Amino acid sequence: MKKLKFARENELKWIHAATRLQADNVKKSTKYKKLVRHGIPTSVRGRVWLFLAKADVYRKPGVFEELCQRGPLPIYEVIERDIHRCYPDHVHFRDNSGTGQQDLHSILKAYAHYKPDVGYCQGMGRLVGMMLMQMPVEDAFWLLVATIEDYMQDYYTPSLRQLRIDAQVFERLLKDQDPPLAEHLERNDVIPLMYMTQWFMTLYTMSLPWASVLRVWDVFYFDGVKALFRIGLAILHLCRDHLLNKCPSSSELLAYILHIPLENLAPKPLLGAALQIRLKKQSVQKLIASTAESMDAAVAATSSPPPSSSSSAADVSSAKRSVMTTTSNITSASNVSANDTDPLKTSATDSSHPGSPSSLSASTPIPPPTPASPSSNSFSLGVFKTRKRAGTIHK
């Protein structure tokens, strides 16, 4: 009875915030910070995410419908190929002609028109699926827009610039938080980009049990990208002893980090460990900015000034090939399990997290499946592995 009363009170507080208050003021409130750490009530979760992300700033009446009616783009073929991999065992998404897949189609294709310089990238489908479980299709579209614009800008561009920056930031934070573990990983040539790609680009929907995914998203929309670093550091903290004592090689380290047992990542220990990590938003932002500056300076120093427009185009092409080659090497290094197959073909058939009935309704929250390719560039996130994770439901 007390739990029901507490839940109802929280629900009313969030409704009040979403209808009467400004998102920026709510994020500064100690009271709401405590509330979000207890989890946003299921009944208002989608509404609160939209509010905290300030999706209404981007929403324009009629635009989504107009985008859906536009003609096809070359990237549509990639989207078509990947859609059926989303929630194949979920009652709302398993039918190729069902409304679930149609909604995924609509949002991803509309976004490709809305933001042509991004188009479509692996991981976006997982975000969209998660959003569709919490809200109507147009709301999910505008939440996707707000999420990428304000929280994950440059994550899904062909160069994955922000992801590479954040990987360096994560490495520095890990060295500060846990020098022995950081040294162990570095000694075995396991760099954050090998596992962070899966974590950050899908907002942990491939790496955590369902209950934890929801709680992480609650904190993410409240605290911003700082939450992603905290959760990542917390995951490594929770499996620290195993990594240090039972994973002497790079293959064993990656295999475990990418396949951490779900029971080790339940909401209470995960969020508890994350909140024990002291990170200030301003400090993280400064670290990101300084890392970006250093990275850009390094790129500029290794690039000779183009004498002509034709050579400039050649340099850009060469830079893109360099990025793809580096990513390919990381992908190859992360394929560590003898049983691993092409993640783009297998992760759609992952079993679900235990306790998820196949008869769940369309409004039941479940995270996404496997990724696809970026706008016009073919980029394979090879670290996405087949495993039992939130995102599918037992048949």
MOTAFEN-V931289 format. One record per backbone hydrogen bond with DSSP energy under -1.0 kcal/mol. NH is the residue of the N-H (numbers start at 0). CO is the residue of the C=O. If there is no record, write none. Layout:
# MOTAFEN-V931289
((NH	CO) (NH	CO))
This chain:
# MOTAFEN-V931289
((4	0) (5	1) (6	2) (7	3) (8	4) (9	5) (10	6) (11	7) (12	8) (13	9) (14	10) (15	11) (16	12) (17	13) (18	14) (19	15) (20	16) (25	21) (26	22) (28	25) (32	28) (33	29) (34	30) (35	31) (36	32) (43	40) (47	43) (48	44) (49	45) (50	46) (51	47) (52	48) (54	49) (56	53) (57	54) (58	54) (62	59) (65	61) (66	62) (67	63) (68	64) (69	66) (75	72) (76	73) (78	74) (79	75) (80	76) (81	77) (82	78) (84	81) (85	82) (89	86) (92	89) (93	89) (97	94) (101	97) (102	98) (103	99) (104	100) (105	101) (106	102) (107	103) (108	104) (109	105) (110	106) (111	107) (112	108) (113	109) (114	110) (117	114) (118	114) (123	120) (126	122) (127	123) (128	124) (129	125) (130	126) (131	127) (132	128) (133	130) (134	130) (139	135) (140	136) (141	137) (142	138) (143	139) (144	140) (145	141) (146	142) (147	143) (148	144) (149	145) (150	146) (151	146) (154	151) (159	156) (161	153) (163	159) (164	160) (165	161) (166	162) (167	163) (168	164) (169	165) (170	166) (171	167) (172	168) (173	169) (174	170) (175	171) (176	172) (177	173) (181	177) (182	178) (183	179) (184	180) (185	181) (186	182) (187	183) (188	185) (189	184) (193	190) (194	191) (195	191) (198	194) (199	195) (200	196) (202	199) (203	198) (204	201) (207	203) (212	208) (213	209) (214	210) (215	211) (216	212) (217	213) (218	214) (219	215) (220	216) (222	218) (223	219) (226	223) (228	224) (229	225) (230	226) (231	227) (232	228) (233	229) (234	230) (235	231) (236	232) (237	233) (238	234) (239	236) (242	238) (243	239) (244	240) (245	241) (252	248) (253	249) (254	250) (255	251) (256	252) (257	253) (258	255) (263	260) (264	261) (269	265) (270	266) (271	267) (272	268) (273	269) (274	270) (276	273) (283	279) (284	280) (285	281) (286	282) (287	283) (288	284) (289	285) (290	286) (291	287) (292	288) (293	289) (294	290) (295	291) (296	292) (297	293) (298	294) (299	295) (300	296) (301	297) (311	307) (312	308) (313	309) (314	310) (315	311) (316	312) (317	313) (318	314) (319	315) (320	316) (321	317) (322	318) (323	319) (324	320) (325	321) (326	322) (327	323) (328	324) (329	325) (330	326) (331	327) (332	328) (333	329) (334	331) (335	333) (339	336) (344	341) (345	341) (346	342) (348	345) (349	346) (359	356) (363	360) (374	117) (381	379) (383	380) (388	350) (389	207))
